[in-house]
Amino acid sequence: MTTHVNKIHYVTTITKVARDLGEDEDWLRDVANEMEIEDGAIWAFGVGEDGVQAFTDFGIERLIELIQVYKDNPELIKRWSTA
């Protein structure tokens, strides 16, 4: 019998990713909103917490790609935010 072993050892919160990348956290939340678990985005919960978005290393790479897309096309966030 083979048992699946999760290969993710840690995740990084959106607050730390925003600080490390020099991006506004609220804007980054808008960008990351479209990410799914397959993109390396997860929610972490603790006692008495609402939860925080966090990313695997792959998720951070994917997020950096999305940041570039939205910086190249800033109207995408405006259209999404007003929809």
PyMOL Python script that loads the backbone (N, CA, C, O; Angstrom):
from pymol import cmd

cmd.read_pdbstr("""\
ATOM      1  N   MET A   1       0.841  -1.182   0.000  1.00  0.00           N
ATOM      2  CA  MET A   1       0.000   0.000   0.000  1.00  0.00           C
ATOM      3  C   MET A   1       0.889   1.249   0.000  1.00  0.00           C
ATOM      4  O   MET A   1       1.831   1.349   0.786  1.00  0.00           O
ATOM      5  N   THR A   2       0.580   2.195  -0.887  1.00  0.00           N
ATOM      6  CA  THR A   2       1.330   3.436  -0.978  1.00  0.00           C
ATOM      7  C   THR A   2       0.534   4.557  -0.315  1.00  0.00           C
ATOM      8  O   THR A   2      -0.656   4.726  -0.577  1.00  0.00           O
ATOM      9  N   THR A   3       1.195   5.305   0.532  1.00  0.00           N
ATOM     10  CA  THR A   3       0.554   6.419   1.211  1.00  0.00           C
ATOM     11  C   THR A   3       1.058   7.723   0.607  1.00  0.00           C
ATOM     12  O   THR A   3       2.262   7.918   0.441  1.00  0.00           O
ATOM     13  N   HIS A   4       0.123   8.616   0.279  1.00  0.00           N
ATOM     14  CA  HIS A   4       0.490   9.922  -0.261  1.00  0.00           C
ATOM     15  C   HIS A   4       1.114  10.776   0.840  1.00  0.00           C
ATOM     16  O   HIS A   4       0.580  10.866   1.945  1.00  0.00           O
ATOM     17  N   VAL A   5       2.237  11.393   0.533  1.00  0.00           N
ATOM     18  CA  VAL A   5       2.893  12.281   1.486  1.00  0.00           C
ATOM     19  C   VAL A   5       2.890  13.681   0.872  1.00  0.00           C
ATOM     20  O   VAL A   5       3.395  13.887  -0.232  1.00  0.00           O
ATOM     21  N   ASN A   6       2.323  14.623   1.590  1.00  0.00           N
ATOM     22  CA  ASN A   6       2.267  15.991   1.102  1.00  0.00           C
ATOM     23  C   ASN A   6       3.675  16.559   1.034  1.00  0.00           C
ATOM     24  O   ASN A   6       4.437  16.450   1.995  1.00  0.00           O
ATOM     25  N   LYS A   7       4.022  17.158  -0.085  1.00  0.00           N
ATOM     26  CA  LYS A   7       5.370  17.677  -0.279  1.00  0.00           C
ATOM     27  C   LYS A   7       5.480  19.158   0.075  1.00  0.00           C
ATOM     28  O   LYS A   7       6.562  19.733  -0.045  1.00  0.00           O
ATOM     29  N   ILE A   8       4.404  19.781   0.503  1.00  0.00           N
ATOM     30  CA  ILE A   8       4.438  21.183   0.911  1.00  0.00           C
ATOM     31  C   ILE A   8       4.809  21.219   2.391  1.00  0.00           C
ATOM     32  O   ILE A   8       4.118  20.646   3.234  1.00  0.00           O
ATOM     33  N   HIS A   9       5.913  21.902   2.689  1.00  0.00           N
ATOM     34  CA  HIS A   9       6.387  21.958   4.073  1.00  0.00           C
ATOM     35  C   HIS A   9       6.053  23.270   4.747  1.00  0.00           C
ATOM     36  O   HIS A   9       6.036  23.353   5.975  1.00  0.00           O
ATOM     37  N   TYR A  10       5.784  24.306   3.950  1.00  0.00           N
ATOM     38  CA  TYR A  10       5.443  25.610   4.516  1.00  0.00           C
ATOM     39  C   TYR A  10       4.722  26.440   3.463  1.00  0.00           C
ATOM     40  O   TYR A  10       4.784  26.150   2.268  1.00  0.00           O
ATOM     41  N   VAL A  11       4.048  27.462   3.927  1.00  0.00           N
ATOM     42  CA  VAL A  11       3.435  28.449   3.048  1.00  0.00           C
ATOM     43  C   VAL A  11       3.812  29.834   3.567  1.00  0.00           C
ATOM     44  O   VAL A  11       4.262  29.980   4.703  1.00  0.00           O
ATOM     45  N   THR A  12       3.625  30.840   2.729  1.00  0.00           N
ATOM     46  CA  THR A  12       3.947  32.219   3.101  1.00  0.00           C
ATOM     47  C   THR A  12       2.673  33.040   3.023  1.00  0.00           C
ATOM     48  O   THR A  12       1.949  32.972   2.030  1.00  0.00           O
ATOM     49  N   THR A  13       2.392  33.818   4.068  1.00  0.00           N
ATOM     50  CA  THR A  13       1.165  34.602   4.096  1.00  0.00           C
ATOM     51  C   THR A  13       1.203  35.733   3.082  1.00  0.00           C
ATOM     52  O   THR A  13       2.272  36.176   2.663  1.00  0.00           O
ATOM     53  N   ILE A  14       0.030  36.186   2.699  1.00  0.00           N
ATOM     54  CA  ILE A  14      -0.070  37.266   1.729  1.00  0.00           C
ATOM     55  C   ILE A  14       0.577  38.547   2.260  1.00  0.00           C
ATOM     56  O   ILE A  14       1.118  39.331   1.481  1.00  0.00           O
ATOM     57  N   THR A  15       0.527  38.766   3.568  1.00  0.00           N
ATOM     58  CA  THR A  15       1.157  39.947   4.157  1.00  0.00           C
ATOM     59  C   THR A  15       2.660  39.933   3.917  1.00  0.00           C
ATOM     60  O   THR A  15       3.246  40.946   3.533  1.00  0.00           O
ATOM     61  N   LYS A  16       3.281  38.776   4.145  1.00  0.00           N
ATOM     62  CA  LYS A  16       4.734  38.676   3.934  1.00  0.00           C
ATOM     63  C   LYS A  16       5.079  38.743   2.454  1.00  0.00           C
ATOM     64  O   LYS A  16       6.071  39.368   2.080  1.00  0.00           O
ATOM     65  N   VAL A  17       4.283  38.115   1.614  1.00  0.00           N
ATOM     66  CA  VAL A  17       4.547  38.169   0.173  1.00  0.00           C
ATOM     67  C   VAL A  17       4.464  39.617  -0.304  1.00  0.00           C
ATOM     68  O   VAL A  17       5.325  40.064  -1.062  1.00  0.00           O
ATOM     69  N   ALA A  18       3.446  40.352   0.125  1.00  0.00           N
ATOM     70  CA  ALA A  18       3.305  41.759  -0.273  1.00  0.00           C
ATOM     71  C   ALA A  18       4.517  42.569   0.173  1.00  0.00           C
ATOM     72  O   ALA A  18       5.043  43.379  -0.590  1.00  0.00           O
ATOM     73  N   ARG A  19       4.952  42.352   1.393  1.00  0.00           N
ATOM     74  CA  ARG A  19       6.120  43.081   1.909  1.00  0.00           C
ATOM     75  C   ARG A  19       7.382  42.702   1.126  1.00  0.00           C
ATOM     76  O   ARG A  19       8.161  43.573   0.740  1.00  0.00           O
ATOM     77  N   ASP A  20       7.577  41.404   0.894  1.00  0.00           N
ATOM     78  CA  ASP A  20       8.768  40.944   0.169  1.00  0.00           C
ATOM     79  C   ASP A  20       8.814  41.460  -1.271  1.00  0.00           C
ATOM     80  O   ASP A  20       9.888  41.741  -1.803  1.00  0.00           O
ATOM     81  N   LEU A  21       7.637  41.583  -1.898  1.00  0.00           N
ATOM     82  CA  LEU A  21       7.579  42.030  -3.286  1.00  0.00           C
ATOM     83  C   LEU A  21       7.432  43.548  -3.408  1.00  0.00           C
ATOM     84  O   LEU A  21       7.497  44.095  -4.509  1.00  0.00           O
ATOM     85  N   GLY A  22       7.233  44.229  -2.270  1.00  0.00           N
ATOM     86  CA  GLY A  22       7.061  45.682  -2.301  1.00  0.00           C
ATOM     87  C   GLY A  22       5.737  46.107  -2.910  1.00  0.00           C
ATOM     88  O   GLY A  22       5.652  47.165  -3.534  1.00  0.00           O
ATOM     89  N   GLU A  23       4.706  45.294  -2.736  1.00  0.00           N
ATOM     90  CA  GLU A  23       3.383  45.584  -3.296  1.00  0.00           C
ATOM     91  C   GLU A  23       2.400  45.929  -2.185  1.00  0.00           C
ATOM     92  O   GLU A  23       2.572  45.528  -1.034  1.00  0.00           O
ATOM     93  N   ASP A  24       1.368  46.679  -2.555  1.00  0.00           N
ATOM     94  CA  ASP A  24       0.293  47.002  -1.632  1.00  0.00           C
ATOM     95  C   ASP A  24      -0.508  45.728  -1.349  1.00  0.00           C
ATOM     96  O   ASP A  24      -0.928  45.038  -2.278  1.00  0.00           O
ATOM     97  N   GLU A  25      -0.714  45.421  -0.086  1.00  0.00           N
ATOM     98  CA  GLU A  25      -1.372  44.163   0.265  1.00  0.00           C
ATOM     99  C   GLU A  25      -2.812  44.099  -0.231  1.00  0.00           C
ATOM    100  O   GLU A  25      -3.250  43.052  -0.707  1.00  0.00           O
ATOM    101  N   ASP A  26      -3.556  45.200  -0.130  1.00  0.00           N
ATOM    102  CA  ASP A  26      -4.943  45.189  -0.601  1.00  0.00           C
ATOM    103  C   ASP A  26      -5.012  44.956  -2.112  1.00  0.00           C
ATOM    104  O   ASP A  26      -5.850  44.192  -2.593  1.00  0.00           O
ATOM    105  N   TRP A  27      -4.124  45.622  -2.851  1.00  0.00           N
ATOM    106  CA  TRP A  27      -4.081  45.422  -4.303  1.00  0.00           C
ATOM    107  C   TRP A  27      -3.705  43.980  -4.617  1.00  0.00           C
ATOM    108  O   TRP A  27      -4.270  43.366  -5.522  1.00  0.00           O
ATOM    109  N   LEU A  28      -2.750  43.448  -3.866  1.00  0.00           N
ATOM    110  CA  LEU A  28      -2.319  42.070  -4.090  1.00  0.00           C
ATOM    111  C   LEU A  28      -3.455  41.091  -3.818  1.00  0.00           C
ATOM    112  O   LEU A  28      -3.575  40.073  -4.500  1.00  0.00           O
ATOM    113  N   ARG A  29      -4.285  41.390  -2.829  1.00  0.00           N
ATOM    114  CA  ARG A  29      -5.456  40.543  -2.559  1.00  0.00           C
ATOM    115  C   ARG A  29      -6.384  40.503  -3.771  1.00  0.00           C
ATOM    116  O   ARG A  29      -6.907  39.448  -4.128  1.00  0.00           O
ATOM    117  N   ASP A  30      -6.583  41.666  -4.402  1.00  0.00           N
ATOM    118  CA  ASP A  30      -7.418  41.706  -5.603  1.00  0.00           C
ATOM    119  C   ASP A  30      -6.819  40.845  -6.711  1.00  0.00           C
ATOM    120  O   ASP A  30      -7.539  40.119  -7.397  1.00  0.00           O
ATOM    121  N   VAL A  31      -5.516  40.925  -6.883  1.00  0.00           N
ATOM    122  CA  VAL A  31      -4.834  40.136  -7.908  1.00  0.00           C
ATOM    123  C   VAL A  31      -4.953  38.646  -7.577  1.00  0.00           C
ATOM    124  O   VAL A  31      -5.251  37.840  -8.458  1.00  0.00           O
ATOM    125  N   ALA A  32      -4.726  38.282  -6.334  1.00  0.00           N
ATOM    126  CA  ALA A  32      -4.705  36.873  -5.919  1.00  0.00           C
ATOM    127  C   ALA A  32      -6.099  36.267  -5.835  1.00  0.00           C
ATOM    128  O   ALA A  32      -6.236  35.048  -5.736  1.00  0.00           O
ATOM    129  N   ASN A  33      -7.123  37.091  -5.872  1.00  0.00           N
ATOM    130  CA  ASN A  33      -8.491  36.616  -5.715  1.00  0.00           C
ATOM    131  C   ASN A  33      -8.869  35.542  -6.735  1.00  0.00           C
ATOM    132  O   ASN A  33      -9.689  34.674  -6.436  1.00  0.00           O
ATOM    133  N   GLU A  34      -8.293  35.589  -7.917  1.00  0.00           N
ATOM    134  CA  GLU A  34      -8.648  34.613  -8.954  1.00  0.00           C
ATOM    135  C   GLU A  34      -7.859  33.305  -8.843  1.00  0.00           C
ATOM    136  O   GLU A  34      -8.109  32.373  -9.607  1.00  0.00           O
ATOM    137  N   MET A  35      -6.920  33.224  -7.914  1.00  0.00           N
ATOM    138  CA  MET A  35      -6.093  32.020  -7.796  1.00  0.00           C
ATOM    139  C   MET A  35      -6.845  30.895  -7.085  1.00  0.00           C
ATOM    140  O   MET A  35      -7.654  31.133  -6.189  1.00  0.00           O
ATOM    141  N   GLU A  36      -6.559  29.682  -7.505  1.00  0.00           N
ATOM    142  CA  GLU A  36      -7.156  28.477  -6.918  1.00  0.00           C
ATOM    143  C   GLU A  36      -6.071  27.650  -6.236  1.00  0.00           C
ATOM    144  O   GLU A  36      -4.890  27.985  -6.320  1.00  0.00           O
ATOM    145  N   ILE A  37      -6.459  26.590  -5.572  1.00  0.00           N
ATOM    146  CA  ILE A  37      -5.501  25.729  -4.888  1.00  0.00           C
ATOM    147  C   ILE A  37      -4.483  25.145  -5.880  1.00  0.00           C
ATOM    148  O   ILE A  37      -3.324  24.925  -5.528  1.00  0.00           O
ATOM    149  N   GLU A  38      -4.924  24.898  -7.117  1.00  0.00           N
ATOM    150  CA  GLU A  38      -4.016  24.376  -8.128  1.00  0.00           C
ATOM    151  C   GLU A  38      -2.923  25.386  -8.480  1.00  0.00           C
ATOM    152  O   GLU A  38      -1.867  25.019  -8.995  1.00  0.00           O
ATOM    153  N   ASP A  39      -3.193  26.670  -8.192  1.00  0.00           N
ATOM    154  CA  ASP A  39      -2.228  27.744  -8.438  1.00  0.00           C
ATOM    155  C   ASP A  39      -1.290  27.948  -7.253  1.00  0.00           C
ATOM    156  O   ASP A  39      -0.403  28.800  -7.306  1.00  0.00           O
ATOM    157  N   GLY A  40      -1.477  27.174  -6.186  1.00  0.00           N
ATOM    158  CA  GLY A  40      -0.619  27.295  -5.015  1.00  0.00           C
ATOM    159  C   GLY A  40      -1.119  28.282  -3.984  1.00  0.00           C
ATOM    160  O   GLY A  40      -0.347  28.741  -3.141  1.00  0.00           O
ATOM    161  N   ALA A  41      -2.409  28.620  -4.036  1.00  0.00           N
ATOM    162  CA  ALA A  41      -3.008  29.525  -3.052  1.00  0.00           C
ATOM    163  C   ALA A  41      -3.886  28.708  -2.102  1.00  0.00           C
ATOM    164  O   ALA A  41      -4.671  27.866  -2.540  1.00  0.00           O
ATOM    165  N   ILE A  42      -3.746  28.963  -0.807  1.00  0.00           N
ATOM    166  CA  ILE A  42      -4.556  28.250   0.186  1.00  0.00           C
ATOM    167  C   ILE A  42      -5.011  29.241   1.252  1.00  0.00           C
ATOM    168  O   ILE A  42      -4.534  30.374   1.305  1.00  0.00           O
ATOM    169  N   TRP A  43      -5.924  28.808   2.086  1.00  0.00           N
ATOM    170  CA  TRP A  43      -6.335  29.587   3.260  1.00  0.00           C
ATOM    171  C   TRP A  43      -5.874  28.842   4.498  1.00  0.00           C
ATOM    172  O   TRP A  43      -6.070  27.632   4.613  1.00  0.00           O
ATOM    173  N   ALA A  44      -5.260  29.568   5.426  1.00  0.00           N
ATOM    174  CA  ALA A  44      -4.802  28.985   6.693  1.00  0.00           C
ATOM    175  C   ALA A  44      -5.666  29.553   7.812  1.00  0.00           C
ATOM    176  O   ALA A  44      -5.934  30.754   7.855  1.00  0.00           O
ATOM    177  N   PHE A  45      -6.094  28.685   8.708  1.00  0.00           N
ATOM    178  CA  PHE A  45      -6.953  29.089   9.816  1.00  0.00           C
ATOM    179  C   PHE A  45      -6.290  28.740  11.137  1.00  0.00           C
ATOM    180  O   PHE A  45      -5.591  27.733  11.249  1.00  0.00           O
ATOM    181  N   GLY A  46      -6.515  29.581  12.134  1.00  0.00           N
ATOM    182  CA  GLY A  46      -6.024  29.342  13.477  1.00  0.00           C
ATOM    183  C   GLY A  46      -7.143  29.556  14.469  1.00  0.00           C
ATOM    184  O   GLY A  46      -8.257  29.911  14.086  1.00  0.00           O
ATOM    185  N   VAL A  47      -6.865  29.350  15.713  1.00  0.00           N
ATOM    186  CA  VAL A  47      -7.864  29.515  16.759  1.00  0.00           C
ATOM    187  C   VAL A  47      -8.304  30.976  16.808  1.00  0.00           C
ATOM    188  O   VAL A  47      -7.480  31.875  16.974  1.00  0.00           O
ATOM    189  N   GLY A  48      -9.600  31.202  16.663  1.00  0.00           N
ATOM    190  CA  GLY A  48     -10.151  32.542  16.753  1.00  0.00           C
ATOM    191  C   GLY A  48      -9.827  33.446  15.580  1.00  0.00           C
ATOM    192  O   GLY A  48     -10.038  34.656  15.664  1.00  0.00           O
ATOM    193  N   GLU A  49      -9.318  32.890  14.486  1.00  0.00           N
ATOM    194  CA  GLU A  49      -8.974  33.694  13.324  1.00  0.00           C
ATOM    195  C   GLU A  49      -9.960  33.439  12.193  1.00  0.00           C
ATOM    196  O   GLU A  49     -10.522  32.351  12.071  1.00  0.00           O
ATOM    197  N   ASP A  50     -10.161  34.472  11.363  1.00  0.00           N
ATOM    198  CA  ASP A  50     -11.005  34.315  10.187  1.00  0.00           C
ATOM    199  C   ASP A  50     -10.275  33.571   9.085  1.00  0.00           C
ATOM    200  O   ASP A  50     -10.910  33.005   8.195  1.00  0.00           O
ATOM    201  N   GLY A  51      -8.986  33.565   9.131  1.00  0.00           N
ATOM    202  CA  GLY A  51      -8.177  32.898   8.117  1.00  0.00           C
ATOM    203  C   GLY A  51      -7.330  33.910   7.372  1.00  0.00           C
ATOM    204  O   GLY A  51      -7.629  35.104   7.358  1.00  0.00           O
ATOM    205  N   VAL A  52      -6.282  33.423   6.761  1.00  0.00           N
ATOM    206  CA  VAL A  52      -5.374  34.272   6.005  1.00  0.00           C
ATOM    207  C   VAL A  52      -4.975  33.533   4.741  1.00  0.00           C
ATOM    208  O   VAL A  52      -4.732  32.326   4.762  1.00  0.00           O
ATOM    209  N   GLN A  53      -4.911  34.268   3.645  1.00  0.00           N
ATOM    210  CA  GLN A  53      -4.480  33.659   2.396  1.00  0.00           C
ATOM    211  C   GLN A  53      -2.975  33.458   2.448  1.00  0.00           C
ATOM    212  O   GLN A  53      -2.240  34.315   2.940  1.00  0.00           O
ATOM    213  N   ALA A  54      -2.527  32.329   1.941  1.00  0.00           N
ATOM    214  CA  ALA A  54      -1.105  31.993   1.944  1.00  0.00           C
ATOM    215  C   ALA A  54      -0.777  31.275   0.643  1.00  0.00           C
ATOM    216  O   ALA A  54      -1.665  30.812  -0.073  1.00  0.00           O
ATOM    217  N   PHE A  55       0.513  31.194   0.355  1.00  0.00           N
ATOM    218  CA  PHE A  55       0.959  30.663  -0.927  1.00  0.00           C
ATOM    219  C   PHE A  55       2.120  29.711  -0.751  1.00  0.00           C
ATOM    220  O   PHE A  55       2.985  29.907   0.103  1.00  0.00           O
ATOM    221  N   THR A  56       2.126  28.670  -1.577  1.00  0.00           N
ATOM    222  CA  THR A  56       3.285  27.802  -1.686  1.00  0.00           C
ATOM    223  C   THR A  56       4.327  28.550  -2.518  1.00  0.00           C
ATOM    224  O   THR A  56       4.045  29.633  -3.031  1.00  0.00           O
ATOM    225  N   ASP A  57       5.517  27.987  -2.656  1.00  0.00           N
ATOM    226  CA  ASP A  57       6.520  28.609  -3.521  1.00  0.00           C
ATOM    227  C   ASP A  57       5.993  28.731  -4.951  1.00  0.00           C
ATOM    228  O   ASP A  57       6.184  29.757  -5.603  1.00  0.00           O
ATOM    229  N   PHE A  58       5.331  27.683  -5.431  1.00  0.00           N
ATOM    230  CA  PHE A  58       4.730  27.724  -6.762  1.00  0.00           C
ATOM    231  C   PHE A  58       3.676  28.826  -6.835  1.00  0.00           C
ATOM    232  O   PHE A  58       3.572  29.529  -7.840  1.00  0.00           O
ATOM    233  N   GLY A  59       2.900  28.971  -5.766  1.00  0.00           N
ATOM    234  CA  GLY A  59       1.877  30.008  -5.720  1.00  0.00           C
ATOM    235  C   GLY A  59       2.470  31.407  -5.814  1.00  0.00           C
ATOM    236  O   GLY A  59       1.898  32.281  -6.465  1.00  0.00           O
ATOM    237  N   ILE A  60       3.603  31.622  -5.177  1.00  0.00           N
ATOM    238  CA  ILE A  60       4.270  32.924  -5.253  1.00  0.00           C
ATOM    239  C   ILE A  60       4.745  33.177  -6.674  1.00  0.00           C
ATOM    240  O   ILE A  60       4.620  34.293  -7.181  1.00  0.00           O
ATOM    241  N   GLU A  61       5.287  32.154  -7.321  1.00  0.00           N
ATOM    242  CA  GLU A  61       5.707  32.303  -8.716  1.00  0.00           C
ATOM    243  C   GLU A  61       4.518  32.663  -9.603  1.00  0.00           C
ATOM    244  O   GLU A  61       4.615  33.548 -10.454  1.00  0.00           O
ATOM    245  N   ARG A  62       3.417  31.985  -9.403  1.00  0.00           N
ATOM    246  CA  ARG A  62       2.192  32.252 -10.184  1.00  0.00           C
ATOM    247  C   ARG A  62       1.682  33.658  -9.887  1.00  0.00           C
ATOM    248  O   ARG A  62       1.249  34.366 -10.796  1.00  0.00           O
ATOM    249  N   LEU A  63       1.730  34.059  -8.635  1.00  0.00           N
ATOM    250  CA  LEU A  63       1.286  35.396  -8.246  1.00  0.00           C
ATOM    251  C   LEU A  63       2.142  36.470  -8.908  1.00  0.00           C
ATOM    252  O   LEU A  63       1.617  37.487  -9.362  1.00  0.00           O
ATOM    253  N   ILE A  64       3.438  36.256  -8.965  1.00  0.00           N
ATOM    254  CA  ILE A  64       4.337  37.208  -9.633  1.00  0.00           C
ATOM    255  C   ILE A  64       3.958  37.339 -11.110  1.00  0.00           C
ATOM    256  O   ILE A  64       3.999  38.439 -11.661  1.00  0.00           O
ATOM    257  N   GLU A  65       3.590  36.231 -11.753  1.00  0.00           N
ATOM    258  CA  GLU A  65       3.138  36.286 -13.139  1.00  0.00           C
ATOM    259  C   GLU A  65       1.861  37.116 -13.262  1.00  0.00           C
ATOM    260  O   GLU A  65       1.727  37.926 -14.179  1.00  0.00           O
ATOM    261  N   LEU A  66       0.927  36.913 -12.337  1.00  0.00           N
ATOM    262  CA  LEU A  66      -0.323  37.673 -12.361  1.00  0.00           C
ATOM    263  C   LEU A  66      -0.083  39.159 -12.094  1.00  0.00           C
ATOM    264  O   LEU A  66      -0.732  40.013 -12.697  1.00  0.00           O
ATOM    265  N   ILE A  67       0.844  39.463 -11.198  1.00  0.00           N
ATOM    266  CA  ILE A  67       1.187  40.859 -10.926  1.00  0.00           C
ATOM    267  C   ILE A  67       1.605  41.539 -12.216  1.00  0.00           C
ATOM    268  O   ILE A  67       1.172  42.656 -12.500  1.00  0.00           O
ATOM    269  N   GLN A  68       2.442  40.876 -12.995  1.00  0.00           N
ATOM    270  CA  GLN A  68       2.906  41.464 -14.252  1.00  0.00           C
ATOM    271  C   GLN A  68       1.746  41.676 -15.220  1.00  0.00           C
ATOM    272  O   GLN A  68       1.677  42.700 -15.900  1.00  0.00           O
ATOM    273  N   VAL A  69       0.835  40.703 -15.281  1.00  0.00           N
ATOM    274  CA  VAL A  69      -0.333  40.840 -16.159  1.00  0.00           C
ATOM    275  C   VAL A  69      -1.134  42.078 -15.774  1.00  0.00           C
ATOM    276  O   VAL A  69      -1.512  42.868 -16.638  1.00  0.00           O
ATOM    277  N   TYR A  70      -1.393  42.249 -14.477  1.00  0.00           N
ATOM    278  CA  TYR A  70      -2.206  43.377 -14.018  1.00  0.00           C
ATOM    279  C   TYR A  70      -1.457  44.702 -14.104  1.00  0.00           C
ATOM    280  O   TYR A  70      -2.082  45.747 -14.286  1.00  0.00           O
ATOM    281  N   LYS A  71      -0.152  44.682 -13.979  1.00  0.00           N
ATOM    282  CA  LYS A  71       0.612  45.920 -14.151  1.00  0.00           C
ATOM    283  C   LYS A  71       0.661  46.315 -15.630  1.00  0.00           C
ATOM    284  O   LYS A  71       0.660  47.501 -15.959  1.00  0.00           O
ATOM    285  N   ASP A  72       0.703  45.327 -16.511  1.00  0.00           N
ATOM    286  CA  ASP A  72       0.684  45.604 -17.943  1.00  0.00           C
ATOM    287  C   ASP A  72      -0.703  46.066 -18.401  1.00  0.00           C
ATOM    288  O   ASP A  72      -0.823  46.784 -19.393  1.00  0.00           O
ATOM    289  N   ASN A  73      -1.749  45.652 -17.676  1.00  0.00           N
ATOM    290  CA  ASN A  73      -3.137  45.969 -18.034  1.00  0.00           C
ATOM    291  C   ASN A  73      -3.900  46.417 -16.782  1.00  0.00           C
ATOM    292  O   ASN A  73      -4.770  45.682 -16.314  1.00  0.00           O
ATOM    293  N   PRO A  74      -3.603  47.596 -16.226  1.00  0.00           N
ATOM    294  CA  PRO A  74      -4.222  48.014 -14.970  1.00  0.00           C
ATOM    295  C   PRO A  74      -5.742  48.116 -15.024  1.00  0.00           C
ATOM    296  O   PRO A  74      -6.401  48.048 -13.987  1.00  0.00           O
ATOM    297  N   GLU A  75      -6.308  48.277 -16.223  1.00  0.00           N
ATOM    298  CA  GLU A  75      -7.765  48.370 -16.318  1.00  0.00           C
ATOM    299  C   GLU A  75      -8.451  47.051 -15.970  1.00  0.00           C
ATOM    300  O   GLU A  75      -9.650  47.047 -15.693  1.00  0.00           O
ATOM    301  N   LEU A  76      -7.732  45.942 -15.976  1.00  0.00           N
ATOM    302  CA  LEU A  76      -8.323  44.651 -15.608  1.00  0.00           C
ATOM    303  C   LEU A  76      -8.814  44.650 -14.166  1.00  0.00           C
ATOM    304  O   LEU A  76      -9.892  44.126 -13.887  1.00  0.00           O
ATOM    305  N   ILE A  77      -8.056  45.217 -13.258  1.00  0.00           N
ATOM    306  CA  ILE A  77      -8.468  45.290 -11.853  1.00  0.00           C
ATOM    307  C   ILE A  77      -9.664  46.220 -11.717  1.00  0.00           C
ATOM    308  O   ILE A  77     -10.600  45.910 -10.980  1.00  0.00           O
ATOM    309  N   LYS A  78      -9.654  47.360 -12.415  1.00  0.00           N
ATOM    310  CA  LYS A  78     -10.766  48.304 -12.330  1.00  0.00           C
ATOM    311  C   LYS A  78     -12.058  47.646 -12.803  1.00  0.00           C
ATOM    312  O   LYS A  78     -13.103  47.783 -12.167  1.00  0.00           O
ATOM    313  N   ARG A  79     -11.978  46.924 -13.936  1.00  0.00           N
ATOM    314  CA  ARG A  79     -13.182  46.251 -14.441  1.00  0.00           C
ATOM    315  C   ARG A  79     -13.647  45.187 -13.472  1.00  0.00           C
ATOM    316  O   ARG A  79     -14.849  45.039 -13.251  1.00  0.00           O
ATOM    317  N   TRP A  80     -12.714  44.437 -12.884  1.00  0.00           N
ATOM    318  CA  TRP A  80     -13.092  43.378 -11.945  1.00  0.00           C
ATOM    319  C   TRP A  80     -13.699  43.991 -10.687  1.00  0.00           C
ATOM    320  O   TRP A  80     -14.699  43.485 -10.177  1.00  0.00           O
ATOM    321  N   SER A  81     -13.110  45.075 -10.179  1.00  0.00           N
ATOM    322  CA  SER A  81     -13.560  45.684  -8.926  1.00  0.00           C
ATOM    323  C   SER A  81     -14.937  46.315  -9.051  1.00  0.00           C
ATOM    324  O   SER A  81     -15.687  46.347  -8.075  1.00  0.00           O
ATOM    325  N   THR A  82     -15.286  46.817 -10.231  1.00  0.00           N
ATOM    326  CA  THR A  82     -16.575  47.484 -10.390  1.00  0.00           C
ATOM    327  C   THR A  82     -17.655  46.549 -10.897  1.00  0.00           C
ATOM    328  O   THR A  82     -18.810  46.954 -11.027  1.00  0.00           O
ATOM    329  N   ALA A  83     -17.304  45.308 -11.187  1.00  0.00           N
ATOM    330  CA  ALA A  83     -18.287  44.370 -11.741  1.00  0.00           C
ATOM    331  C   ALA A  83     -19.248  43.906 -10.680  1.00  0.00           C
ATOM    332  O   ALA A  83     -20.145  43.113 -10.964  1.00  0.00           O
TER     333      ALA A  83
END
""", "prot")
cmd.dss("prot")
cmd.show_as("cartoon", "prot")
cmd.util.cbc("prot")
cmd.orient("prot")
